[in-house]
Amino acid sequence: MAAAADDSDYFVREIEKNDGCALKVKQCYLGDVGCVVWDAAIVLAKYLETKQFHDPSCGVNVWAGSRVLELGAGTGVVGLMAATLGAQVTVTDLEDLQTLLKVNIQENQALISSGSITAKSIVPLVESLKLLSGPDTCIICCYEQRTEGVNPKVEKQFFELLQQNFSCEEIPLDMQDPEFSSPDIHILHIRKKV
């Protein structure tokens, strides 16, 4: 993707937050998988707003002041949601997606008051998770199960590699946002084995 991209390269997807505001997330007309807002990203973003994490009426907000790292952020929608809820967020992806991440951060800066968000790129995924996880770290992973091409093979390799050092707990649908969830989209809580 060209560094000097203009608005004609993008189209906007709005994701409404529970407080009535909406994240405006730009996607690219042309480009690879990181250039669009995936359904799994919206499911995960809305999961961050469920009452177990964020319930203003009870004064619950686990994101306020938390440090959050989003690996493979793509358009940055999940990290942006966390930042609007008060988290200090770093979003990461490959070098050629940095432009889009930065555009989306700029576009939504007005919705981020107590939180913050910055974009960086990072080394391979499982190694990163091992280096960044402590005994109290909870990694929240969301993905859409895919059956075409190399996807099932890559998914199997990822989880085999992951389970050498981590345990995975699948979050049932009744603990996810009632509207923004799907049986094809899985949310996992991943913790380092001790």
N, C-alpha and C positions, 0 to 999 in steps of 0.2 A: 504494500500500500504506500502511495506517495506521501512524503512528509508534509507537503503543502496541499493537503486535501481541502476542497471547499464544500459548501453545503449541498451541492448537486450530487456529491458522492454518497450522501447519507439519506436514510429515511428514519423517522422517529417512532419508537414504541413507548407508550406511556404505561407505567405500572403504578396503579393507585395504592397509596398507603392507607392504613386504618385511620389515620388522622385527617384524611380527606385531601392531603397534598398528593402530587403525583411525581414520580421520578420520570424524567424524559430521557430516554436512552437511545442514542443514535446507533444505527446499524449501517453496514455498507451494502450497497447494491452489488458490488463485485468483491470477491475475496473468499477466503477459506472459512472453516467452521467457527473461528473466533470472532467473526464479523457480524454475527447475528445473535439475538437474544433467544436462547434455547428455553423450551418449556421447563426443563429441569432447573434452570437458573431462577425462573419466576417462582416455582414451587419452593425452592430453598429460601429465596428472599422473603416470601410470605411466611414461611416457617419461623423465621427470625422474629416475626411480629406476633406469634401465638402467645397466649396468656402465660405459659410457663416461663417465657423469656421477658416479655414486655407487656405489662398490664398497668397503665398509668393510674387507673382507678384504685388500685391497691398499692401503688408506689413501687411496683416491681419493675426493675430494668437491669437485667444482668449485663446488658451491652454497655451501659454507662461506664466509661473509663476502662473498659476491657481492651486488650490489644488483640486485633484480629488480622490474620493473614489469609488472603484468598489466592490460592494457587490455580493457575490456568483460568484467569478471571474473564477472558474474552472481552465482552463489552463493559464488564465491571458492575453489573446490576446488583449482585449479591453484596459486594463490598460497599457499594453506594448505600444500599438499604441499611447495612450495619452502621455506617458513618452517620446517617441521619438519625439513628437511634442512640448515638452518643459514643460509639466505639472509635478507637484510634486504629485506623485500617491501613494495611499495605496490600495493594492488589498487584499481582504479578502475572506476566505472560511473556511469550516470546517477543523478541525485539521488534518484529514487524507489526505487532499489535499495540505497541506503546502509544502511537499517535491516537488511535481510537479511544484507548483508555483515558488519555489525558483530555481529549475533547469531551468525553462524558463526565469526567470529574469537574471540568470547568462549567459545563452546562447545568450541573446540579448543585453547585457550590452554595447557592442561596438557601437550600434546604438543610445544610449541614451547619449546626450552631455549636454544640458542645463537642461533637466528634471531629475527626479529621481523616483524610484519605490521600495517599500518595501511590504512584505507580512505579514499579521496578520490574526487571526480568530475572529469571531464576533457573538454577540447575535442575537435573531430573527429579521427578516427583517423589518417589518413595524415599530416596536418599535425603531429600529436603525434609520430609516428614520425620524421619529418624533423628536428624540433627536438631530440629526445632521443637520436638516434643519432650516434655518433662513428665513426671509422674501424675501431675494434675491436669495435663493438657487434654482437651476433648476436641478432636477433629470432626467437623460435620461435613460429610460428603454427600452430594446429591448427583445422581446420574440417571439417564434414561436408558433402559435396557434396549440394545439394538441387536438385530438378528442378521443384518446384511454384511457382506464383505468380510474384512478382517476384524471387525468390531468384537464379535464374541471371543475370538482368540486373544486379542489384546486385553480385553476385560478379564479373562481367565488368568492370564499371566500377571496382570496387575494385582489381583486379589491373592494369588499364590505367593507372590513376592511380599505383599503387605502382611499376610498372616504369619509370616516367619517372625515378625516383631510386634504385631498389633493384634488386638481383638476387635471384632466388629459386631455392633448391635444394630439390627434394623429397627427403624421407628415405625410403628403401626400407623395406618392411615388415620385412625381416630385421634391421633396426637398431632396431626398435621392440620394446616388450614383447611376447613371443610370445603371451600370452593376451589382453592388452588392446590389440588393434589390429584394423583392418578396412580392406578395399580402398576402402570409401566415405569413410573418414576420412583426411584428408591432413595430414601434418606438413611444414612448410616451414621452412628456415633462410633468413632474409632479411637481407641486408647492404646497407648504403649503397654506391652506386657511387662510386668515387674518380676 
